[in-house]
Amino acid sequence: MVVNVKRIIEDLGDFTVIDAKGHVLGRLSSILAKRLLSGEKIVVVNAEKAVITGEKSMVFERYLEKYERGSKEKGPYYPRHPERIFKRTVRGMLPWKSRRGREAYRNLKVFIGVPEELRDREKEVVEQAMLEKISKTEKYVTVGEVSEFLGYRIEVEA
């Protein structure tokens, strides 16, 4: 799937780039949801490197249950792609059924890895969501590992 990053970035205008590497998914998502609701435009890179704390088997079981919950015909659909899992997590923290929440959600763009157009941009790190700062546990799984467990194959560009 080829994504036209240049067009996406031009549509956003002025935006903040956040590197999700090493951030706890839930903490980062709640902070991003608040910032989106205040009108900020945000681009997240390295979505597959965000972490979910917990025992590996428990995390995999929980996400597999969400993924298998619906049918192909009727849904509810739960994503396997790491960037879509990330977006879905943020969406769950927004008032999705109101116009305000949906408009805030449109101001969020998420990418696997760092696109060529964003390599030279300065990336923000959210200190309140960093794994090393807030968690004492060694038990965690990356969003990329969860995606692979659900059946998604990450294509790494050489």
N, C-alpha and C positions, 0 to 999 in steps of 0.2 A: 504494500500500500504506500503510494507516494503522497506525501503531505506537502503542500505548498506553504512552507513556513513564512516566506516573505510576505505573501498575501495576508496570512493570519496576523502577522505582526503589524502590517500597515493598517488593518482594520481596527486594531486596538488603540493605536496612537501612542500616548505616553503610558508606560507600564513598568512594573517592578519585576525583576527576574529573581526567583528563589530556587536555590539548589536543595533538593529534598534528600540528598545523600546524608545518611546518619540521623535523620529526624524520625521521631516517633509519629506514625501515620495519624493517629487520632488527635494528638496534641496539635500537630501542624495543621490538620484539617479544621479544627475548631478556631484556631487563630486566623487562618485564611478566610473562613466563613465570616468572621466579624469584620475583617478588613474589606472583604467584598461588599458586605452590606453597607459599609460607609462610603462606597463608591470607587474604591481603588481597583485598578486593572492589574491582574497578576498573571505571570507566566511561570510555570513550574517546570524545571528540568530535572533529569535523573529520577523520574518517578519510581522506577523499578528498584532504586536503592534505598527507598524509605523503609523503615522497619516497623514490624508489628511485634510487640512484646508478648511473651507467653511461651508455653511449652509447644514445640514444633508440631507434635501430633494433634494437640488441641486446636491450634490455629488452623491447620489444614482441614481438620474435621468441620470446624465452624464455617469456613469458606466453601467447602464442598457442599455442605447442607444448603447454604444460600444459593449456590449455583444450580443445584438439582431441584430446587423448590418448585419451579414452574415448568410448564410444557413449552415446546417450540411454537405451538400454535397460539396459545393464550398468554403465556408469561406467568408470573413476573420474570423478567429477564435479569440475570446478574452477569456482569462482564467477566471475561477471563484475561483481557489485556491489562497490563500493569497500569497504564495511564488512565484507562477507563475505571479500574478499581479505585484509583486515587480520586478521580473526579466524582465517582459515586459516593465515596466517603464524605467528601466536602458537601455534596448535594444533600446528604442526610442531615447535615447540620444547618442547612438553610431552610427558611420557610417556603418550601417548594410549591405549595398550593396558592401562594400569593404572587401578584405581579412583581412585587419588590424582590422576592426571592429568586424568581426566574431571571429577572434582569441582572441580578448580582451574579448568578451562575454563568451567564453569557460572558462575563468579564474574566472568566478563568480559562486559561489554556494550559494543557499539560502535555509534556513530551517525554518519550523514552530517550535517555541519553541527552546530549547537548547538541542541538541543531547547529549547522555551520554558521548561520546568521547570528546566533547568540553566543558564539565562542568568546568574542572579545568584550562582551558586556560584563559589567560587574554583577556578581551574584550575591544576593543577600542570604545570610544565615540567621535563622530564628533561634536565638539562644534558649528561649523557654521550651522549645520542642526537641532539643538535641538529646540523643540517647545518653551520652556520657554525663550530661548535666543533671538529668532528672531520674535516671533509673539505676538501681544498684544490681539489677539482674543480668545474668549472662545469657538468659534464655530469650531469644528473639529470632524472627524470620524476616527476610526481606520480601517486599511486595513481588519482586521478580520470581522468587522461589515459589510463592503462592500461585502465581500465574502459570508457572511451568507445571506445578502439581495439578492445576485445573485443566491442563492440556494445551496451553499456549506455548509456542516456540519463539523465543526471542532471537531475531536475526541481528547478529552483531556485524556492523559494517567495518571492514578492515582498512 
